Amino acid sequence: LFKSNTTTGFFLLIVNFIMLLFIVTKIKSMGRRSIKYEIQNTTIETKQIEKLTLIDKITNRGFSDIENKLFNNYGNRVTNKGIIFYNYMLNNETFLLALFNISIFIVIYLLFINKVQNKILIITLLLLYRNKVDISIQKMNEIIDHSSRIYMVGKNIENEFISNYYSNAKKIHKIDYTNIKFNNISFKYKNKYEKTLENFNLEIDFNKNKIISIMGRSGKGKSTLCKLLIKIYKLDKGEILINDINIHDIDSKEIKKKITYINQNSKLFNEDIEYNLNYGCYSPLCKKYIKEIINTNNLQTAFNNKIGNIKKIKTGFLGENISGGQRQIINVLNGLIYPSDILILDEPTNSLSYSLKIKLLKTIKEFKKYKKGILIITHDKDVLSIVDKNIYI
């Protein structure tokens, strides 16, 4: 354009500069508004998941209508804010598109009223350029939207699991995983006033005792110890050693392969029993262990003597098609089957009848031969019948 007609070339350059200046000045504002809207959107999604997860409690108490009304009211407020946000984004997009398209038509008009050579070629190039700019402007909102979503996901992970904790960890494969030491550790959850653990010391030695239980009052940090051990949370003070190697220097994935933690509130995938039993296990040993469990009669009664037909029994959303006791058993068996060195069971006998509990404990005792150690967190004194050592906190 500059070669053909200086005026048209200079005019289009100025228009491009104005558009870039507009984007630069507005981009931070659009980003902030997008993040604010994403927070509201994430909140309503979280509320929806919570309602679905607790649907049995809501229905049983007769609060379906109330909860539905509250959710709809909140949803309407978020929707209205969403409309305001998207109108703001659309207005910016419309301004840019209008400015650019008008400028293109002005340039074409100037080309026609002036004696310019290669008009057809220049107009073709302008229309191609216009098409690319139109697409870029329309994609701008989408890019900002995705960027905000990525930012929020990153923030949630950072808040929940503490960022940069694993960045300097080394992959150390040759660890025996038989001795664990908690040396003068302290830890406080972000949303709690008091420390859960303070200047706490404990040694767990599986060389001397294969099955060890930890008992104590609620809130004393029994489950927290396990989450600190597998690097879900970061210590405020002290150190945790596995066979005299600080866990800070061990890759978190490596630890989770060697130490399986089954918590007391584990849910299930909406798949069959076999899928949930096998979850995360890619070793041929898993099939061998499943077969061994099926061939024993210890737990047949938990599934009405149908545990052998594990490919047909569907567990449902979060495992809601089966009982709490059956879910508990599947999760414990998943931990026993997974070929890790250490198995941690957090309250494994909750929700079980006495007869079923005894059968499960017998299975745990039988499977200890496949583990270097089993740690059981419990309030249940019946568990003591299979342990080699009990630690009271």
C-alpha positions as CSV (number, residue, x, y, z in Angstrom):
1,L,0.0,0.0,0.0
2,F,2.8,2.4,0.8
3,K,4.4,1.8,-2.6
4,S,1.1,2.2,-4.4
5,N,-0.5,5.0,-2.3
6,T,1.2,6.6,0.7
7,T,-2.1,8.0,2.1
8,T,-3.9,4.6,2.2
9,G,-0.8,2.8,3.6
10,F,-0.4,5.4,6.4
11,F,-4.1,5.3,7.2
12,L,-4.2,1.5,7.6
13,L,-1.0,1.6,9.7
14,I,-2.6,4.1,12.1
15,V,-5.8,2.0,12.4
16,N,-3.7,-1.1,13.2
17,F,-1.8,0.9,15.8
18,I,-5.1,2.1,17.4
19,M,-6.4,-1.5,17.6
20,L,-3.2,-2.8,19.2
21,L,-3.3,0.1,21.7
22,F,-6.9,-0.6,22.5
23,I,-6.1,-4.3,23.1
24,V,-3.1,-3.5,25.3
25,T,-5.1,-1.1,27.5
26,K,-8.1,-3.4,27.8
27,I,-6.5,-6.8,28.1
28,K,-5.8,-6.5,31.9
29,S,-9.3,-5.4,32.6
30,M,-10.7,-8.2,30.4
31,G,-8.5,-10.7,32.2
32,R,-9.5,-9.5,35.7
33,R,-13.2,-9.6,34.8
34,S,-12.8,-13.1,33.3
35,I,-11.1,-14.4,36.4
36,K,-13.8,-12.9,38.6
37,Y,-16.5,-14.6,36.5
38,E,-14.5,-17.9,36.5
39,I,-14.4,-17.8,40.3
40,Q,-18.2,-17.5,40.4
41,N,-18.6,-20.2,37.7
42,T,-16.3,-22.6,39.6
43,T,-18.2,-21.9,42.8
44,I,-21.6,-22.9,41.3
45,E,-20.1,-26.0,39.7
46,T,-18.7,-27.0,43.1
47,K,-22.1,-26.4,44.7
48,Q,-23.7,-28.5,42.1
49,I,-21.3,-31.4,42.7
50,E,-21.8,-31.0,46.4
51,K,-25.6,-31.2,46.0
52,L,-25.4,-34.3,43.9
53,T,-22.9,-36.0,46.2
54,L,-25.2,-35.3,49.2
55,I,-28.5,-36.0,47.4
56,D,-29.4,-38.9,49.7
57,K,-29.1,-36.7,52.8
58,I,-31.0,-33.8,51.2
59,T,-33.8,-36.1,50.0
60,N,-34.0,-38.0,53.3
61,R,-34.4,-34.8,55.3
62,G,-37.1,-33.5,52.9
63,F,-35.0,-30.4,51.8
64,S,-35.1,-31.1,48.0
65,D,-37.3,-28.1,47.3
66,I,-35.4,-25.7,49.6
67,E,-32.0,-26.7,48.2
68,N,-33.3,-26.5,44.6
69,K,-34.6,-23.0,45.3
70,L,-31.3,-21.9,46.9
71,F,-29.3,-23.3,44.1
72,N,-31.5,-21.8,41.4
73,N,-31.4,-18.3,43.1
74,Y,-27.6,-18.5,43.2
75,G,-27.4,-19.8,39.7
76,N,-29.6,-16.9,38.4
77,R,-27.3,-14.4,40.1
78,V,-24.2,-16.0,38.5
79,T,-26.0,-16.1,35.1
80,N,-26.9,-12.4,35.3
81,K,-23.3,-11.5,36.1
82,G,-22.2,-13.8,33.2
83,I,-24.5,-11.9,30.8
84,I,-22.9,-8.6,32.0
85,F,-19.4,-10.0,31.6
86,Y,-20.0,-11.4,28.1
87,N,-21.7,-8.2,27.0
88,Y,-18.6,-6.3,28.0
89,M,-16.4,-8.7,26.1
90,L,-18.7,-8.6,23.1
91,N,-18.7,-4.8,23.1
92,N,-14.9,-4.7,22.9
93,E,-14.9,-7.3,20.1
94,T,-17.6,-5.4,18.2
95,F,-15.7,-2.1,18.5
96,L,-12.5,-3.6,17.1
97,L,-14.3,-5.4,14.3
98,A,-16.3,-2.3,13.3
99,L,-13.2,-0.1,13.4
100,F,-11.2,-2.5,11.3
101,N,-13.9,-3.3,8.8
102,I,-14.8,0.4,8.2
103,S,-11.1,1.2,7.7
104,I,-10.7,-1.6,5.1
105,F,-13.7,-0.2,3.1
106,I,-12.2,3.3,3.4
107,V,-8.9,2.0,2.0
108,I,-10.6,0.2,-0.8
109,Y,-12.6,3.4,-1.6
110,L,-9.4,5.4,-1.6
111,L,-7.8,2.9,-4.0
112,F,-10.7,3.2,-6.4
113,I,-10.8,7.0,-6.5
114,N,-7.0,7.2,-6.9
115,K,-5.2,5.9,-9.9
116,V,-3.4,3.0,-8.2
117,Q,-1.8,0.1,-10.1
118,N,-2.4,-3.6,-9.1
119,K,-5.8,-2.7,-7.5
120,I,-7.1,-6.3,-7.7
121,L,-4.0,-7.7,-6.1
122,I,-4.0,-5.2,-3.3
123,I,-7.7,-5.6,-2.6
124,T,-7.3,-9.4,-2.6
125,L,-4.5,-9.1,0.0
126,L,-6.5,-6.7,2.1
127,L,-9.5,-9.1,2.1
128,L,-7.2,-11.9,3.2
129,Y,-5.7,-9.7,5.9
130,R,-9.2,-8.7,7.0
131,N,-10.2,-12.3,7.3
132,K,-7.2,-13.1,9.5
133,V,-7.8,-10.1,11.7
134,D,-11.5,-10.9,12.1
135,I,-10.6,-14.5,13.2
136,S,-8.0,-13.2,15.7
137,I,-10.3,-10.7,17.3
138,Q,-13.1,-13.3,17.6
139,K,-10.6,-15.7,19.1
140,M,-9.4,-13.1,21.6
141,N,-12.3,-13.7,23.9
142,E,-11.9,-17.4,23.7
143,I,-8.2,-17.1,24.6
144,I,-8.9,-14.9,27.6
145,D,-11.6,-17.3,28.8
146,H,-9.3,-20.3,28.5
147,S,-6.4,-18.4,30.2
148,S,-8.7,-17.5,33.1
149,R,-9.8,-21.2,33.5
150,I,-6.1,-22.4,33.4
151,Y,-5.2,-19.7,36.0
152,M,-8.0,-20.8,38.3
153,V,-7.1,-24.5,38.0
154,G,-3.5,-23.6,38.8
155,K,-4.6,-21.5,41.8
156,N,-6.8,-24.2,43.2
157,I,-4.0,-26.7,42.9
158,E,-1.5,-24.3,44.5
159,N,-3.9,-23.5,47.4
160,E,-4.8,-27.2,48.0
161,F,-1.4,-28.9,47.6
162,I,1.2,-26.1,47.9
163,S,3.2,-25.2,44.8
164,N,6.8,-25.9,44.1
165,Y,7.0,-28.6,46.8
166,Y,8.2,-31.3,44.3
167,S,10.3,-29.2,42.0
168,N,13.7,-30.2,43.5
169,A,12.8,-33.8,44.3
170,K,15.2,-36.5,43.0
171,K,14.1,-39.9,41.8
172,I,15.6,-42.4,44.2
173,H,14.6,-45.9,43.4
174,K,16.7,-48.0,45.7
175,I,15.0,-47.4,49.0
176,D,13.9,-50.3,51.2
177,Y,10.8,-48.6,52.6
178,T,10.9,-50.5,55.9
179,N,11.7,-47.7,58.3
180,I,9.8,-44.4,58.7
181,K,10.8,-41.6,61.1
182,F,8.9,-38.4,61.9
183,N,11.5,-36.1,63.5
184,N,10.3,-33.1,65.5
185,I,7.6,-32.3,62.9
186,S,5.0,-29.5,63.1
187,F,2.1,-28.9,60.8
188,K,-1.0,-26.6,60.7
189,Y,-3.8,-26.6,58.2
190,K,-4.4,-23.2,56.5
191,N,-8.0,-22.9,57.7
192,K,-7.3,-24.0,61.3
193,Y,-6.1,-21.9,64.3
194,E,-4.3,-24.6,66.2
195,K,-1.5,-26.9,64.9
196,T,-2.5,-30.4,64.2
197,L,1.0,-31.7,65.0
198,E,3.7,-29.8,67.0
199,N,7.2,-31.1,67.7
200,F,6.0,-34.6,67.1
201,N,8.3,-37.6,67.0
202,L,7.5,-41.2,65.9
203,E,9.4,-44.2,64.4
204,I,7.7,-47.0,62.5
205,D,9.9,-50.0,61.9
206,F,8.4,-52.7,59.7
207,N,11.6,-54.8,60.0
208,K,10.4,-55.7,63.5
209,N,6.6,-55.6,63.1
210,K,4.8,-56.3,59.8
211,I,1.3,-54.9,60.8
212,I,1.3,-51.8,63.0
213,S,-1.7,-49.9,64.2
214,I,-2.0,-46.3,65.3
215,M,-4.8,-45.4,67.7
216,G,-5.8,-42.2,69.5
217,R,-8.5,-39.6,69.9
218,S,-10.0,-37.9,66.8
219,G,-8.1,-34.8,65.7
220,K,-4.7,-35.8,67.0
221,G,-3.2,-36.0,63.5
222,K,-3.2,-39.7,62.7
223,S,-4.5,-39.3,59.1
224,T,-2.4,-36.1,58.7
225,L,0.7,-38.1,59.4
226,C,-0.1,-40.3,56.4
227,K,-0.9,-37.4,54.1
228,L,2.4,-35.7,55.1
229,L,4.3,-39.0,54.4
230,I,3.0,-39.3,50.9
231,K,3.6,-35.6,50.2
232,I,0.0,-34.4,50.0
233,Y,1.0,-31.6,52.3
234,K,4.2,-29.9,53.2
235,L,5.7,-29.8,56.7
236,D,6.0,-26.5,58.5
237,K,8.9,-27.8,60.5
238,G,11.0,-31.0,61.0
239,E,11.7,-33.9,58.7
240,I,10.3,-37.2,57.6
241,L,12.8,-39.9,56.8
242,I,12.2,-43.1,54.8
243,N,15.2,-45.4,55.6
244,D,17.2,-42.3,56.6
245,I,16.4,-40.4,53.3
246,N,14.4,-37.2,53.6
247,I,11.2,-37.4,51.7
248,H,11.9,-33.9,50.3
249,D,14.6,-35.5,48.2
250,I,12.3,-38.3,46.9
251,D,10.0,-37.7,44.0
252,S,6.3,-37.7,45.1
253,K,5.3,-40.1,42.3
254,E,7.9,-42.5,43.5
255,I,6.6,-42.4,47.1
256,K,3.0,-42.9,46.0
257,K,4.0,-46.0,44.0
258,K,5.7,-47.5,47.0
259,I,3.2,-46.4,49.7
260,T,-0.6,-46.9,49.0
261,Y,-2.9,-44.8,51.2
262,I,-6.6,-45.8,51.4
263,N,-8.5,-43.2,53.3
264,Q,-11.7,-43.7,55.2
265,N,-13.9,-41.7,52.7
266,S,-12.8,-43.3,49.4
267,K,-15.4,-43.2,46.7
268,L,-15.7,-45.4,43.6
269,F,-15.7,-44.9,39.9
270,N,-19.0,-45.5,38.0
271,E,-17.6,-48.8,36.6
272,D,-17.8,-52.5,37.5
273,I,-16.2,-54.0,40.6
274,E,-13.2,-55.3,38.7
275,Y,-12.3,-51.8,37.4
276,N,-12.4,-50.4,40.9
277,L,-10.4,-53.3,42.3
278,N,-7.8,-52.9,39.6
279,Y,-7.6,-49.1,39.6
280,G,-4.1,-47.8,39.1
281,C,-2.6,-51.3,38.9
282,Y,-0.8,-52.3,35.7
283,S,1.2,-55.2,37.1
284,P,0.4,-58.8,36.2
285,L,0.5,-59.4,40.0
286,C,-2.9,-57.6,40.3
287,K,-4.7,-60.4,38.4
288,K,-3.0,-63.0,40.5
289,Y,-4.0,-61.2,43.7
290,I,-7.6,-60.7,42.5
291,K,-7.9,-64.4,41.7
292,E,-6.6,-65.3,45.1
293,I,-9.1,-63.1,46.8
294,I,-12.0,-64.4,44.7
295,N,-11.0,-68.0,45.4
296,T,-11.2,-67.4,49.2
297,N,-14.6,-67.5,50.8
298,N,-13.8,-64.8,53.3
299,L,-15.6,-61.9,51.6
300,Q,-18.1,-63.7,49.3
301,T,-21.0,-62.8,51.7
302,A,-20.3,-59.1,51.3
303,F,-21.5,-59.3,47.7
304,N,-24.2,-61.9,48.2
305,N,-21.7,-64.6,47.1
306,K,-21.4,-62.9,43.7
307,I,-17.9,-61.3,44.0
308,G,-16.7,-63.8,41.4
309,N,-18.9,-62.1,38.8
310,I,-17.0,-58.8,39.3
311,K,-17.3,-57.7,35.7
312,K,-21.1,-57.4,35.8
313,I,-21.7,-55.7,39.1
314,K,-21.8,-51.9,38.5
315,T,-21.0,-49.7,41.5
316,G,-22.8,-46.6,40.2
317,F,-21.9,-42.9,40.6
318,L,-19.3,-42.6,43.5
319,G,-20.3,-46.2,44.4
320,E,-23.9,-45.4,45.3
321,N,-25.3,-48.6,43.8
322,I,-23.7,-50.7,46.5
323,S,-23.6,-50.4,50.3
324,G,-21.1,-48.4,52.4
325,G,-19.6,-51.7,53.6
326,Q,-19.1,-53.0,50.1
327,R,-17.4,-49.8,49.0
328,Q,-15.1,-50.0,52.0
329,I,-14.2,-53.6,51.2
330,I,-13.5,-52.8,47.5
331,N,-11.2,-49.9,48.5
332,V,-9.3,-52.0,51.0
333,L,-8.9,-54.8,48.5
334,N,-7.6,-52.3,45.9
335,G,-4.9,-51.4,48.4
336,L,-4.0,-55.0,49.1
337,I,-3.9,-55.9,45.4
338,Y,-1.8,-52.9,44.4
339,P,1.9,-54.1,44.5
340,S,3.3,-51.4,46.7
341,D,5.7,-51.9,49.6
342,I,3.7,-50.2,52.3
343,L,-0.1,-50.2,52.6
344,I,-1.8,-47.6,54.9
345,L,-5.4,-48.3,55.8
346,D,-7.3,-45.4,57.4
347,E,-10.2,-46.7,59.4
348,P,-10.7,-49.8,57.2
349,T,-13.4,-51.4,59.4
350,N,-15.9,-48.5,59.4
351,S,-19.4,-49.3,58.1
352,L,-18.8,-53.1,58.5
353,S,-20.8,-55.6,60.5
354,Y,-18.9,-57.6,63.0
355,S,-18.9,-60.8,61.0
356,L,-17.8,-59.0,57.8
357,K,-15.1,-57.1,59.7
358,I,-13.6,-60.3,61.0
359,K,-13.4,-61.7,57.5
360,L,-11.8,-58.5,56.2
361,L,-9.2,-58.5,59.0
362,K,-8.4,-62.2,58.2
363,T,-7.9,-61.2,54.5
364,I,-5.6,-58.3,55.5
365,K,-3.6,-60.7,57.7
366,E,-3.3,-63.2,54.8
367,F,-2.1,-60.6,52.4
368,K,0.6,-59.1,54.6
369,K,3.0,-61.6,53.0
370,Y,2.9,-59.4,49.8
371,K,3.8,-56.2,51.7
372,K,6.8,-55.0,53.6
373,G,4.5,-53.4,56.1
374,I,0.8,-52.5,56.7
375,L,-0.1,-49.5,58.8
376,I,-3.7,-49.3,60.1
377,I,-5.2,-46.1,61.6
378,T,-8.1,-47.1,63.7
379,H,-10.4,-46.6,66.7
380,D,-11.5,-50.2,66.4
381,K,-10.1,-52.5,69.2
382,D,-10.9,-55.6,67.1
383,V,-8.1,-54.6,64.7
384,L,-5.6,-55.3,67.5
385,S,-6.2,-59.0,66.9
386,I,-4.1,-59.0,63.7
387,V,-1.5,-56.3,64.5
388,D,2.1,-57.0,65.7
389,K,2.4,-53.6,67.4
390,N,0.0,-50.9,68.5
391,I,1.1,-47.2,68.8
392,Y,-1.2,-44.9,70.8
393,I,-1.0,-41.2,70.1
